[in-house]
Amino acid sequence: MLFLTDVDHVSFEKANETRQNNLPSATVSLQVVIGLCKRKETAALKIKAAVS
């Protein structure tokens, strides 16, 4: 029983590490998406201004 508890603890620690490692890449991905949206919006505004 003690062995199982140790294994559970280790797998929990690994899961925690993985989650922390994934956070920066998720943040970067979100920043990229936001950047693309802003660029698209700016382009649309420029086209609208040119048409008017």
N, C-alpha and C positions, 0 to 999 in steps of 0.2 A: 504493500500500500504506500509506503514511503517513497518507493521508486516511482510510482505513478504520479505522486504529488510533485516530485522533482521534475519529471518530464513535462507535466502540465505547466509548471512554472517557467521552464526553459522555452517552451513553445509560445507562451504568453509574452515573454521577453522578446523573442524573435518577431512576433507579430507586431509588437510595439515599435521595434526598430524599423521594420518595413514601413509601417505607417508614417513614421517620422521621415524616412528617406523619400517617400512618395510625395510628401507635402510640398517641398520646393519645386518639384517638376510640375505639380498641379498648379501651383501659383504662377509659374512661368507660362504654362499653357493658357491660363486665364488671362494673363497680361497680353499675350499674343492675340487672343480672340478679341479683347477689348480694343487693342490697337487697330486690328483689321476693321472692326465696326466703325471706329472713329474715322479711319481713312475713307471708308465707303461713304460715310455721312458727309464728309468734307467734299468729296468728289461730286456727290449729288447736289450739294449746295452750289458748287461752282457752275455746274451744268445749268441749274435753275437760274442762276444770276445771268449767265450768258444768253439764255433763251429770252429772258425778260427784257 
